[in-house]
Amino acid sequence: MWLFNSSVGRKFVMALTGAFLIVFVTFHCLMNAVAIVWPAAYNSICEFLGANWYALIGSLVIAVFVVLHIVYASILTIQNQKARGKQAYAVSKRPATVEWSSKNMYVLGVVVLAFLAVHLIQFWAKMQLQEVRGVDTEFPPAAGTLFLQLAFEQPWTLIVYAIGFIALWFHLNHGFWSMFQSVGWDNSVWMPRLKNCLLYTSPSPRDISGS
């Protein structure tokens, strides 16, 4: 099957899984931001996304996409290193801000993976996992704001999350732009329009005319 056997297919899978994970990370950040402005609502969200069947299915789907993304990233990185040295994830047309990350995409991915492991240990393992296991804990699994307080009372947590967020930003930033090349949308018409849209500026007449 071309999705698994060809280089183009593998890049398409990377783009698909990456797009899904970008959407999930965005939703996850917005959901956790609720804890800042409305703690009670955040606890309600945690209860809603506990050990319910839909939350468990969602967690399984996310895990599958993460694993696929890691596996295909490893395969493509090895292929790219053999073909072009260390210029993995090279994108022909990209903003200058992603130049550095394009050369360190896999390393950034490893940092993000380590950050994910810490995040899962501090929250998922103490909340949804314990609820699934039916284990009585000191604090109820749905008390999301309490787990946030306990985690961020530790100075090292702030350092880890700062490093993790920086690595995640660079990884997603480059992944977002390279995704458009993988699906064939990296051209002289739509890419300038998208970049202008993200920069809150209007496209130039040349971009609009497509000339």
C-alpha positions as a Markdown table, in Angstrom:
| # | Residue | x | y | z |
|---|---|---|---|---|
| 1 | Met | 0.0 | 0.0 | 0.0 |
| 2 | Trp | 1.5 | 3.4 | -1.1 |
| 3 | Leu | 0.7 | 5.0 | 2.3 |
| 4 | Phe | 3.2 | 2.6 | 4.0 |
| 5 | Asn | 5.6 | 1.6 | 1.2 |
| 6 | Ser | 6.3 | 4.9 | -0.6 |
| 7 | Ser | 8.1 | 8.0 | 0.6 |
| 8 | Val | 5.2 | 10.2 | -0.6 |
| 9 | Gly | 2.8 | 8.0 | 1.3 |
| 10 | Arg | 4.8 | 8.1 | 4.5 |
| 11 | Lys | 5.0 | 11.9 | 4.3 |
| 12 | Phe | 1.3 | 12.0 | 3.8 |
| 13 | Val | 0.8 | 10.0 | 7.0 |
| 14 | Met | 3.1 | 12.3 | 8.8 |
| 15 | Ala | 1.1 | 15.3 | 7.6 |
| 16 | Leu | -2.2 | 13.7 | 8.6 |
| 17 | Thr | -1.1 | 12.6 | 12.0 |
| 18 | Gly | 0.7 | 16.0 | 12.6 |
| 19 | Ala | -2.5 | 17.9 | 11.6 |
| 20 | Phe | -4.5 | 15.8 | 14.0 |
| 21 | Leu | -2.0 | 16.4 | 16.9 |
| 22 | Ile | -1.9 | 20.2 | 16.2 |
| 23 | Val | -5.7 | 20.3 | 16.5 |
| 24 | Phe | -5.5 | 18.2 | 19.7 |
| 25 | Val | -2.8 | 20.3 | 21.3 |
| 26 | Thr | -4.7 | 23.5 | 20.5 |
| 27 | Phe | -7.8 | 22.1 | 22.1 |
| 28 | His | -5.9 | 20.8 | 25.1 |
| 29 | Cys | -4.2 | 24.2 | 25.7 |
| 30 | Leu | -7.6 | 26.0 | 25.5 |
| 31 | Met | -9.2 | 23.4 | 27.8 |
| 32 | Asn | -6.4 | 23.9 | 30.4 |
| 33 | Ala | -6.6 | 27.6 | 30.1 |
| 34 | Val | -10.1 | 27.4 | 31.5 |
| 35 | Ala | -8.5 | 26.6 | 34.9 |
| 36 | Ile | -7.1 | 30.1 | 35.0 |
| 37 | Val | -10.3 | 32.0 | 34.4 |
| 38 | Trp | -12.9 | 29.5 | 35.7 |
| 39 | Pro | -11.6 | 26.8 | 38.1 |
| 40 | Ala | -15.0 | 25.2 | 38.8 |
| 41 | Ala | -15.6 | 24.8 | 35.1 |
| 42 | Tyr | -12.2 | 23.2 | 34.6 |
| 43 | Asn | -13.0 | 20.6 | 37.3 |
| 44 | Ser | -16.3 | 19.9 | 35.5 |
| 45 | Ile | -14.4 | 19.3 | 32.3 |
| 46 | Cys | -12.0 | 16.9 | 34.1 |
| 47 | Glu | -15.0 | 15.0 | 35.4 |
| 48 | Phe | -16.6 | 14.9 | 32.0 |
| 49 | Leu | -13.4 | 13.6 | 30.5 |
| 50 | Gly | -12.7 | 11.0 | 33.2 |
| 51 | Ala | -13.2 | 7.3 | 32.7 |
| 52 | Asn | -16.2 | 7.6 | 30.5 |
| 53 | Trp | -16.3 | 5.5 | 27.4 |
| 54 | Tyr | -16.0 | 8.4 | 25.0 |
| 55 | Ala | -13.0 | 9.9 | 26.8 |
| 56 | Leu | -11.3 | 6.5 | 26.8 |
| 57 | Ile | -11.9 | 6.0 | 23.1 |
| 58 | Gly | -10.6 | 9.6 | 22.5 |
| 59 | Ser | -7.4 | 8.8 | 24.6 |
| 60 | Leu | -6.9 | 5.6 | 22.6 |
| 61 | Val | -7.2 | 7.5 | 19.2 |
| 62 | Ile | -4.8 | 10.1 | 20.4 |
| 63 | Ala | -2.3 | 7.4 | 21.5 |
| 64 | Val | -2.5 | 5.7 | 18.1 |
| 65 | Phe | -1.8 | 9.0 | 16.3 |
| 66 | Val | 1.1 | 9.8 | 18.6 |
| 67 | Val | 2.6 | 6.4 | 18.0 |
| 68 | Leu | 2.1 | 6.6 | 14.2 |
| 69 | His | 3.7 | 10.0 | 14.2 |
| 70 | Ile | 6.7 | 8.9 | 16.1 |
| 71 | Val | 7.2 | 5.7 | 14.0 |
| 72 | Tyr | 6.9 | 7.6 | 10.7 |
| 73 | Ala | 9.1 | 10.5 | 11.9 |
| 74 | Ser | 11.8 | 8.0 | 12.8 |
| 75 | Ile | 11.5 | 6.2 | 9.4 |
| 76 | Leu | 11.6 | 9.5 | 7.4 |
| 77 | Thr | 14.4 | 10.9 | 9.5 |
| 78 | Ile | 16.6 | 7.9 | 8.7 |
| 79 | Gln | 15.7 | 8.1 | 5.0 |
| 80 | Asn | 16.4 | 11.8 | 4.9 |
| 81 | Gln | 19.8 | 11.4 | 6.6 |
| 82 | Lys | 20.8 | 8.8 | 4.2 |
| 83 | Ala | 19.7 | 10.8 | 1.2 |
| 84 | Arg | 20.6 | 14.4 | 2.3 |
| 85 | Gly | 22.8 | 14.1 | 5.2 |
| 86 | Lys | 21.2 | 15.8 | 8.3 |
| 87 | Gln | 18.9 | 18.1 | 6.4 |
| 88 | Ala | 15.8 | 16.1 | 7.5 |
| 89 | Tyr | 12.4 | 17.6 | 7.1 |
| 90 | Ala | 13.7 | 20.1 | 4.5 |
| 91 | Val | 11.0 | 22.4 | 3.1 |
| 92 | Ser | 11.6 | 24.4 | 0.0 |
| 93 | Lys | 9.5 | 27.4 | 0.9 |
| 94 | Arg | 9.3 | 28.2 | 4.6 |
| 95 | Pro | 9.3 | 31.3 | 6.8 |
| 96 | Ala | 12.7 | 32.3 | 8.2 |
| 97 | Thr | 11.4 | 31.6 | 11.7 |
| 98 | Val | 11.4 | 27.8 | 11.1 |
| 99 | Glu | 14.9 | 27.6 | 9.6 |
| 100 | Trp | 16.5 | 26.4 | 12.9 |
| 101 | Ser | 13.7 | 24.0 | 13.8 |
| 102 | Ser | 13.8 | 22.4 | 10.4 |
| 103 | Lys | 17.3 | 21.3 | 11.1 |
| 104 | Asn | 16.5 | 20.0 | 14.6 |
| 105 | Met | 13.0 | 18.6 | 14.1 |
| 106 | Tyr | 13.8 | 15.1 | 15.4 |
| 107 | Val | 15.7 | 16.4 | 18.4 |
| 108 | Leu | 12.8 | 18.7 | 19.2 |
| 109 | Gly | 10.5 | 15.7 | 18.9 |
| 110 | Val | 12.5 | 13.8 | 21.5 |
| 111 | Val | 12.3 | 16.8 | 23.9 |
| 112 | Val | 8.5 | 17.0 | 23.3 |
| 113 | Leu | 8.2 | 13.3 | 23.9 |
| 114 | Ala | 10.0 | 13.6 | 27.2 |
| 115 | Phe | 7.8 | 16.5 | 28.1 |
| 116 | Leu | 4.8 | 14.4 | 27.3 |
| 117 | Ala | 6.0 | 11.7 | 29.6 |
| 118 | Val | 6.3 | 14.1 | 32.5 |
| 119 | His | 2.9 | 15.6 | 31.7 |
| 120 | Leu | 1.2 | 12.1 | 31.7 |
| 121 | Ile | 2.9 | 11.1 | 34.9 |
| 122 | Gln | 1.8 | 14.3 | 36.7 |
| 123 | Phe | -1.8 | 14.4 | 35.5 |
| 124 | Trp | -3.1 | 11.5 | 33.4 |
| 125 | Ala | -1.6 | 8.8 | 35.6 |
| 126 | Lys | -3.1 | 10.4 | 38.7 |
| 127 | Met | -6.5 | 11.2 | 37.2 |
| 128 | Gln | -8.0 | 9.2 | 34.4 |
| 129 | Leu | -5.7 | 6.1 | 34.9 |
| 130 | Gln | -6.6 | 5.9 | 38.6 |
| 131 | Glu | -10.3 | 6.3 | 37.8 |
| 132 | Val | -10.1 | 3.5 | 35.2 |
| 133 | Arg | -8.3 | 1.2 | 37.7 |
| 134 | Gly | -10.9 | 2.0 | 40.4 |
| 135 | Val | -8.3 | 2.9 | 42.9 |
| 136 | Asp | -9.1 | 5.1 | 45.9 |
| 137 | Thr | -6.7 | 8.0 | 46.0 |
| 138 | Glu | -6.1 | 10.8 | 48.4 |
| 139 | Phe | -7.7 | 13.3 | 46.0 |
| 140 | Pro | -10.6 | 12.7 | 43.6 |
| 141 | Pro | -9.4 | 12.3 | 40.0 |
| 142 | Ala | -11.8 | 15.0 | 38.8 |
| 143 | Ala | -10.1 | 17.7 | 41.1 |
| 144 | Gly | -8.1 | 19.0 | 38.2 |
| 145 | Thr | -7.2 | 22.4 | 39.8 |
| 146 | Leu | -5.8 | 20.6 | 42.8 |
| 147 | Phe | -3.5 | 18.5 | 40.7 |
| 148 | Leu | -2.4 | 21.7 | 38.9 |
| 149 | Gln | -1.6 | 23.4 | 42.2 |
| 150 | Leu | 0.4 | 20.4 | 43.5 |
| 151 | Ala | 2.4 | 20.0 | 40.3 |
| 152 | Phe | 3.3 | 23.7 | 39.9 |
| 153 | Glu | 4.2 | 24.2 | 43.5 |
| 154 | Gln | 7.4 | 22.4 | 42.6 |
| 155 | Pro | 10.0 | 24.8 | 41.0 |
| 156 | Trp | 11.4 | 22.1 | 38.6 |
| 157 | Thr | 7.9 | 21.7 | 37.1 |
| 158 | Leu | 8.0 | 25.3 | 35.8 |
| 159 | Ile | 11.4 | 24.7 | 34.3 |
| 160 | Val | 10.4 | 21.5 | 32.6 |
| 161 | Tyr | 7.2 | 23.0 | 31.2 |
| 162 | Ala | 9.0 | 26.1 | 30.0 |
| 163 | Ile | 11.5 | 24.0 | 28.0 |
| 164 | Gly | 8.6 | 21.7 | 26.9 |
| 165 | Phe | 6.5 | 24.6 | 25.6 |
| 166 | Ile | 9.4 | 26.1 | 23.7 |
| 167 | Ala | 10.3 | 22.8 | 22.0 |
| 168 | Leu | 6.6 | 22.2 | 21.3 |
| 169 | Trp | 6.2 | 25.6 | 19.7 |
| 170 | Phe | 9.2 | 25.2 | 17.3 |
| 171 | His | 8.2 | 21.6 | 16.5 |
| 172 | Leu | 4.6 | 22.5 | 15.7 |
| 173 | Asn | 5.6 | 25.7 | 13.9 |
| 174 | His | 7.8 | 23.9 | 11.4 |
| 175 | Gly | 5.5 | 20.9 | 11.2 |
| 176 | Phe | 2.6 | 23.1 | 10.3 |
| 177 | Trp | 4.4 | 24.6 | 7.3 |
| 178 | Ser | 6.0 | 21.3 | 6.1 |
| 179 | Met | 2.5 | 19.7 | 6.3 |
| 180 | Phe | 1.3 | 22.0 | 3.5 |
| 181 | Gln | 4.2 | 20.8 | 1.3 |
| 182 | Ser | 3.4 | 17.2 | 2.0 |
| 183 | Val | -0.2 | 17.5 | 0.8 |
| 184 | Gly | 0.7 | 19.7 | -2.2 |
| 185 | Trp | -0.5 | 23.0 | -1.0 |
| 186 | Asp | 2.9 | 24.7 | -0.8 |
| 187 | Asn | 2.7 | 26.8 | -3.9 |
| 188 | Ser | 3.0 | 30.4 | -5.0 |
| 189 | Val | -0.7 | 31.2 | -4.6 |
| 190 | Trp | -2.0 | 29.7 | -1.4 |
| 191 | Met | 1.0 | 29.7 | 0.8 |
| 192 | Pro | 1.5 | 33.6 | 0.6 |
| 193 | Arg | -2.2 | 34.0 | 1.3 |
| 194 | Leu | -2.0 | 31.7 | 4.3 |
| 195 | Lys | 1.1 | 33.4 | 5.6 |
| 196 | Asn | -0.5 | 36.8 | 5.2 |
| 197 | Cys | -3.7 | 35.6 | 7.0 |
| 198 | Leu | -1.7 | 34.3 | 9.9 |
| 199 | Leu | 0.2 | 37.6 | 10.1 |
| 200 | Tyr | -3.0 | 39.5 | 10.1 |
| 201 | Thr | -2.2 | 41.3 | 6.9 |
| 202 | Ser | -3.9 | 41.5 | 3.5 |
| 203 | Pro | -2.5 | 39.5 | 0.6 |
| 204 | Ser | -0.8 | 41.5 | -2.1 |
| 205 | Pro | -2.4 | 42.1 | -5.5 |
| 206 | Arg | 0.1 | 39.6 | -7.0 |
| 207 | Asp | -1.0 | 36.9 | -4.6 |
| 208 | Ile | -4.7 | 37.6 | -5.3 |
| 209 | Ser | -4.3 | 37.4 | -9.1 |
| 210 | Gly | -2.2 | 34.3 | -8.8 |
| 211 | Ser | 0.3 | 35.7 | -11.4 |
